[in-house]
């Protein structure tokens, strides 16, 4: 989940506001994102959650890498 959230962080500079929704998957788009119908908004993703997702993703991506 953290990776997926981080993929969209750059869109925040473009004015996007991340949110969670539910719906019925009808297909998948070019980036394998689900295409939905019967969409219902659930919640906005807050700044604290975005920061935590970024932190977790960064920690996992750097795990096991040599500092040399």
DSSP file (Angstrom, degrees, kcal/mol; ACC not computed):
  #  RESIDUE AA STRUCTURE BP1 BP2  ACC     N-H-->O    O-->H-N    N-H-->O    O-->H-N    TCO  KAPPA ALPHA  PHI   PSI    X-CA   Y-CA   Z-CA
    1    1 A X     >        0   0    0      0, 0.0     4,-2.5     0, 0.0     5,-0.2   0.000 360.0 360.0 360.0 -42.3    0.0    0.0    0.0
    2    2 A X  H  >  +     0   0    0      1,-0.2     4,-2.6     2,-0.2     5,-0.2   0.904 360.0  51.4 -59.8 -40.9    2.8    2.4    0.9
    3    3 A X  H  > S+     0   0    0      1,-0.2     4,-1.6     2,-0.2    -1,-0.2   0.925 110.1  48.6 -61.6 -44.3    4.4    1.9   -2.6
    4    4 A X  H  > S+     0   0    0      1,-0.2     4,-0.7     2,-0.2    -2,-0.2   0.911 111.9  48.8 -63.8 -42.6    1.1    2.6   -4.3
    5    5 A X  H >< S+     0   0    0     -4,-2.5     3,-1.3     1,-0.2     4,-0.5   0.927 109.1  53.3 -61.9 -44.5    0.6    5.8   -2.3
    6    6 A X  H >< S+     0   0    0     -4,-2.6     3,-0.9     1,-0.3     4,-0.5   0.799  98.0  65.1 -63.9 -28.7    4.1    7.0   -3.0
    7    7 A X  H 3< S+     0   0    0     -4,-1.6    -1,-0.3     1,-0.2     3,-0.2   0.792 107.3  42.3 -62.1 -26.2    3.6    6.6   -6.7
    8    8 A X  T X< S+     0   0    0     -3,-1.3     3,-1.1    -4,-0.7     4,-0.4   0.464  85.8  93.6-101.6  -1.9    1.0    9.3   -6.5
    9    9 A X  G X  S+     0   0    0     -3,-0.9     3,-1.6    -4,-0.5     4,-0.4   0.860  80.2  60.0 -60.9 -35.3    2.8   11.7   -4.2
   10   10 A X  G >  S+     0   0    0     -4,-0.5     3,-0.8     1,-0.3     4,-0.3   0.772  95.1  64.5 -64.2 -23.4    4.3   13.7   -7.1
   11   11 A X  G X >S+     0   0    0     -3,-1.1     5,-2.1     1,-0.2     3,-1.0   0.671  83.2  76.4 -73.9 -15.3    0.7   14.4   -8.3
   12   12 A X  G X 5S+     0   0    0     -3,-1.6     3,-1.7    -4,-0.4    -1,-0.2   0.868  88.7  58.3 -61.2 -35.3    0.2   16.5   -5.1
   13   13 A X  G < 5S+     0   0    0     -3,-0.8    -1,-0.3    -4,-0.4    -2,-0.2   0.726 102.2  55.3 -65.6 -20.7    2.2   19.2   -6.7
   14   14 A X  G < 5S-     0   0    0     -3,-1.0    -1,-0.3    -4,-0.3    -2,-0.2   0.358 128.9 -97.2 -93.1   3.8   -0.3   19.2   -9.5
   15   15 A X  T < 5S+     0   0    0     -3,-1.7    -3,-0.2     1,-0.3    -2,-0.1   0.497  73.5 148.5  96.0   3.9   -3.2   19.8   -7.0
   16   16 A X      < -     0   0    0     -5,-2.1     2,-0.4    -8,-0.1    -1,-0.3  -0.360  33.4-155.3 -69.6 152.9   -4.3   16.2   -6.7
   17   17 A X        -     0   0    0     -2,-0.0     2,-0.0     2,-0.0    -1,-0.0  -0.953  17.5-131.9-131.1 112.4   -5.8   15.1   -3.4
   18   18 A X        +     0   0    0     -2,-0.4    27,-2.6    27,-0.2     2,-0.3  -0.327  34.0 166.9 -69.5 143.8   -5.5   11.3   -2.7
   19   19 A X  E     -A   44   0A   0     25,-0.3     2,-0.4    -2,-0.0    25,-0.3  -0.954  33.1-117.8-149.6 165.4   -8.5    9.5   -1.5
   20   20 A X  E     +A   43   0A   0     23,-3.6    22,-2.9    -2,-0.3    23,-1.4  -0.884  35.6 169.2-108.1 138.7   -9.9    6.0   -0.9
   21   21 A X  E     -A   41   0A   0     -2,-0.4     2,-0.3    20,-0.2    20,-0.2  -0.919  21.7-142.2-141.0 168.8  -13.0    4.8   -2.8
   22   22 A X  E     +A   40   0A   0     18,-2.3    18,-2.7    -2,-0.3     2,-0.3  -0.918  34.4 125.9-129.3 158.3  -14.9    1.6   -3.4
   23   23 A X  E     -     0   0A   0     -2,-0.3     2,-0.5    16,-0.2    15,-0.2  -0.973  58.3 -65.7 173.7-176.7  -16.6    0.4   -6.5
   24   24 A X  E     -A   37   0A   0     13,-2.8    13,-1.9    -2,-0.3     2,-0.3  -0.859  45.6-128.3-100.3 124.0  -16.9   -2.5   -9.0
   25   25 A X  E     +A   36   0A   0     -2,-0.5    11,-0.2    11,-0.2     3,-0.1  -0.543  31.9 169.5 -72.2 127.8  -13.8   -3.3  -11.1
   26   26 A X  E     -     0   0A   0      9,-3.3     2,-0.3     1,-0.3    -1,-0.2   0.645  64.1 -33.3-108.7 -24.6  -14.7   -3.5  -14.8
   27   27 A X  E     -A   35   0A   0      8,-1.2     8,-2.7     6,-0.0     2,-0.4  -0.911  63.8 -95.1-170.6-168.6  -11.2   -3.6  -16.3
   28   28 A X  E     -A   34   0A   0     -2,-0.3     6,-0.2     6,-0.3     5,-0.0  -0.990  29.5-131.9-133.1 143.9   -7.6   -2.3  -15.7
   29   29 A X    >   -     0   0    0      4,-3.1     3,-2.0    -2,-0.4     6,-0.1  -0.091  42.9 -80.6 -83.3-174.7   -5.9    0.8  -17.2
   30   30 A X  T 3  S+     0   0    0      1,-0.3    -1,-0.1     2,-0.1    -2,-0.0   0.740 132.5  47.1 -63.1 -25.3   -2.5    1.0  -18.9
   31   31 A X  T 3  S-     0   0    0      2,-0.1    -1,-0.3     3,-0.0     3,-0.1   0.118 123.6-104.4 -99.8  19.9   -0.7    1.2  -15.5
   32   32 A X  S <  S+     0   0    0     -3,-2.0     2,-0.2     1,-0.2    -2,-0.1   0.648  71.8 151.4  65.8  18.1   -2.7   -1.8  -14.3
   33   33 A X        -     0   0    0      1,-0.1    -4,-3.1    -5,-0.0    -1,-0.2  -0.561  52.9-104.3 -76.2 143.7   -4.9    0.5  -12.2
   34   34 A X  E     -A   28   0A   0     -6,-0.2     2,-0.5    -2,-0.2    -6,-0.3  -0.460  25.4-144.3 -69.9 137.6   -8.4   -0.7  -11.6
   35   35 A X  E     -A   27   0A   0     -8,-2.7    -9,-3.3    -2,-0.2    -8,-1.2  -0.915  27.9-162.4-101.5 125.7  -11.1    1.0  -13.7
   36   36 A X  E     -A   25   0A   0     -2,-0.5     2,-0.3   -11,-0.2   -11,-0.2  -0.743  22.8-170.5-116.9 154.7  -14.3    1.2  -11.6
   37   37 A X  E    S+A   24   0A   0    -13,-1.9   -13,-2.8    -2,-0.3    -2,-0.0  -0.854  76.2  38.2-126.5 168.5  -18.0    1.8  -11.9
   38   38 A X  E    S-     0   0A   0     -2,-0.3     2,-0.2   -15,-0.2    -1,-0.1   0.914  84.8-170.6  55.1  45.8  -20.5    2.3   -9.1
   39   39 A X  E     -     0   0A   0     -3,-0.2     2,-0.4   -16,-0.1   -16,-0.2  -0.439  15.1-176.0 -74.9 137.0  -17.9    4.4   -7.3
   40   40 A X  E     -A   22   0A   0    -18,-2.7   -18,-2.3    -2,-0.2     2,-0.1  -0.983  24.3-127.2-133.3 122.7  -18.4    5.6   -3.7
   41   41 A X  E     +A   21   0A   0     -2,-0.4   -20,-0.2   -20,-0.2     3,-0.1  -0.404  27.2 175.8 -66.0 143.5  -15.9    7.9   -1.9
   42   42 A X  E     -     0   0A   0    -22,-2.9     2,-0.3     1,-0.3   -21,-0.2   0.750  54.7 -28.7-113.1 -53.5  -14.7    6.5    1.5
   43   43 A X  E     -A   20   0A   0    -23,-1.4   -23,-3.6     2,-0.0    -1,-0.3  -0.989  50.1-111.0-164.6 154.4  -12.1    9.0    2.8
   44   44 A X  E     -A   19   0A   0     -2,-0.3     2,-0.6   -25,-0.3   -25,-0.3  -0.651  38.8-118.1 -82.2 149.3   -9.4   11.5    2.0
   45   45 A X        -     0   0    0    -27,-2.6   -27,-0.2    -2,-0.3     2,-0.0  -0.829  34.4-137.8 -89.8 123.1   -5.8   10.4    2.8
   46   46 A X     >  -     0   0    0     -2,-0.6     4,-2.1     1,-0.1     5,-0.2  -0.256  19.8-106.4 -80.4 166.7   -4.4   12.8    5.4
   47   47 A X  H  > S+     0   0    0      1,-0.2     4,-2.4     2,-0.2     5,-0.2   0.859 118.2  55.1 -59.7 -38.8   -0.9   14.4    5.5
   48   48 A X  H  > S+     0   0    0      1,-0.2     4,-2.3     2,-0.2    -1,-0.2   0.910 108.6  47.8 -64.2 -41.6    0.2   12.1    8.4
   49   49 A X  H  > S+     0   0    0      2,-0.2     4,-2.7     1,-0.2    -1,-0.2   0.907 111.2  51.0 -65.4 -41.1   -0.7    9.0    6.5
   50   50 A X  H  X S+     0   0    0     -4,-2.1     4,-2.2     1,-0.2    -2,-0.2   0.911 111.1  48.4 -62.6 -42.1    1.1   10.2    3.4
   51   51 A X  H  X S+     0   0    0     -4,-2.4     4,-2.3     2,-0.2    -2,-0.2   0.906 112.5  48.4 -64.5 -41.6    4.2   11.0    5.5
   52   52 A X  H  X S+     0   0    0     -4,-2.3     4,-2.9     2,-0.2     5,-0.2   0.910 110.2  51.3 -65.6 -41.9    4.1    7.5    7.1
   53   53 A X  H  X S+     0   0    0     -4,-2.7     4,-2.5     1,-0.2     5,-0.2   0.920 111.1  48.6 -60.7 -43.6    3.6    5.8    3.7
   54   54 A X  H  X S+     0   0    0     -4,-2.2     4,-2.4     2,-0.2    -2,-0.2   0.918 112.7  48.2 -62.5 -44.1    6.7    7.7    2.4
   55   55 A X  H  X S+     0   0    0     -4,-2.3     4,-2.6     2,-0.2    -2,-0.2   0.936 113.4  46.3 -62.0 -48.6    8.7    6.8    5.4
   56   56 A X  H  X S+     0   0    0     -4,-2.9     4,-2.2     1,-0.2     5,-0.2   0.913 113.7  48.5 -63.1 -43.2    7.8    3.1    5.3
   57   57 A X  H  X S+     0   0    0     -4,-2.5     4,-2.4    -5,-0.2    -1,-0.2   0.931 112.5  48.3 -63.4 -45.6    8.4    2.8    1.6
   58   58 A X  H  X S+     0   0    0     -4,-2.4     4,-1.8    -5,-0.2    -2,-0.2   0.914 111.4  50.3 -61.8 -44.1   11.8    4.5    1.9
   59   59 A X  H  X S+     0   0    0     -4,-2.6     4,-0.8     1,-0.2    -1,-0.2   0.907 113.1  45.8 -60.8 -42.4   12.8    2.3    4.8
   60   60 A X  H  < S+     0   0    0     -4,-2.2     3,-0.3     1,-0.2    -1,-0.2   0.879 111.4  51.2 -71.1 -37.2   11.9   -0.9    2.9
   61   61 A X  H  < S+     0   0    0     -4,-2.4    -1,-0.2     1,-0.2    -2,-0.2   0.817 114.8  43.5 -69.6 -29.2   13.6    0.2   -0.3
   62   62 A X  H >< S+     0   0    0     -4,-1.8     3,-1.8    -5,-0.2    -1,-0.2   0.553  86.6 118.1 -91.2  -9.1   16.8    1.0    1.6
   63   63 A X  T 3< S+     0   0    0     -4,-0.8     3,-0.1    -3,-0.3    -3,-0.0  -0.373  84.7   7.8 -62.3 130.6   16.6   -2.2    3.7
   64   64 A X  T 3  S+     0   0    0      1,-0.3     2,-0.3    -2,-0.1    -1,-0.3   0.396  95.6 130.8  81.8  -3.7   19.6   -4.5    3.0
   65   65 A X    <   -     0   0    0     -3,-1.8    -1,-0.3     1,-0.1     2,-0.2  -0.633  60.8-116.4 -84.3 141.8   21.5   -1.9    0.8
   66   66 A X        -     0   0    0     -2,-0.3    -1,-0.1     1,-0.1    -3,-0.0  -0.490   8.4-146.9 -74.1 143.2   25.1   -1.3    1.6
   67   67 A X              0   0    0      1,-0.2    -1,-0.1    -2,-0.2    -2,-0.0   0.489 360.0 360.0 -87.4  -2.6   26.0    2.2    2.8
   68   68 A X              0   0    0      0, 0.0    -1,-0.2     0, 0.0    -2,-0.0   0.443 360.0 360.0 -85.8 360.0   29.4    1.9    1.1
